[in-house]
Amino acid sequence: MTVQIHAVTLPPEPQYPFHICAKRYSHPAFRATGSARITSGGGGAVQPVTLLLLHSTSFHKEIYEPVLEALFALTAGGGRDIREAWAVDCPNHGEAAVWNADVLQTKPFDEYFSCAHYAEAVCHFLEARRDNGEPYVTRSDRLVAVGHSLGGCTAIILSESIPLASLILFDPFLYPGPPNDLVKLRNRLVRQAHVRRDVWHTQDEAKESLRRTAAKGWDERVLDLYVRYGLRAHPHANRSLAPYNGMTLACTREQEATMYRDADGGIKPLEQLTAICQKIPVHVAFGADADVIPRDVQERIIDSRRFASVQWIQNAGHLVPQHVPESVAQFIYDALCSNDQYLARL
């Protein structure tokens, strides 16, 4: 189905140094039905949903486009009242990383960047106003945060300062395991970031190289989007003498490594999650192939916490949205249906 996309780039402010890049996804039919309705269970009016989409480390906001295409097709029949979806770049990722390249090379951002910084960027965006004084995001809607890995941790942090109606998490980078195991995992991810290939002569070369290596098993649409938004023109393309017109990573290897060095990123959100599960519906899904976070760690995440739903998604590892976007869309759809049933009982 046709999805309408509107891009927004907010400039830095005196008290906030980063550009913020976001995209709004909607369908014309949702504007006609995007109003409060009465639940079938006889409860009160249910407000429309706005989705807030948060990506994982080394990716970008557009990674959710295949998911949204499938989700909007599921909801087009009128079963769920989704007004729109907003995806926001972490400031050192995707399009935002290009805008913020200079400030990211200054301290402390050249050495430390965290999921808390990502949450801060999202908060600034939610508080931003259009030229007419209206907020970009309709605050009267039920705001549901969808986060993958880093984005899952960010969504949990965000729930501390923004009234969210629900969380939908995909393989969140939470670690209730022994501290030494977390150190080993962090060190492995940092090493992988630093040795990752980061230069290609052309987009086509990058796509073929990635298909054989890091992007093996990804949905083809996700790979196309990564080549378009996860890469950028090499910064030496603007050199006056012997420019290099190749491609490189939008989120640099160094910035990716700084995300993995976030010592509290996998721990503090886990502490917050227990309380959040008592307040709002929290849904969590993991890739059935536990290729990054071990299965026993995933099981410890769900132990002693009251999740609204839990699922292991087949044919996917940690990069669930990259591998099976349709399955991710189905899980989101089912979670939204479950939330409506929850509200009908209130």
Secondary structure, 3 states (H helix, E strand, C coil): CCCEEEEEEECCECCECCCEEEEEEECHHHHHHCCCEECCCCCCEECCEEEEEECCCCCCHHHHHHHHHHHHHHHCCCCCCEEEEEEECCCCCHHHHHHCHHHHCCCCCCCCCCHHHHHHHHHHHHHCECCCCCECCCCCCEEEEEEECHHHHHHHHHCCCCCCCEEEEECCCCCCCCHHHHHHHHHHHHHHHHHCCCEECCHHHHHHHHHHCCCCCCCHHHHHHHHHHHEEECHHHHCCCCCCCCEEECCCHHHHHHHHCCCCCCCHHHHHHHHHCCCCCEEEEEECCCCCCCHHHHHHHHCCCCCCEEEEECCCCCCHHHHCHHHHHHHHHHHHHHHHHHHHCC
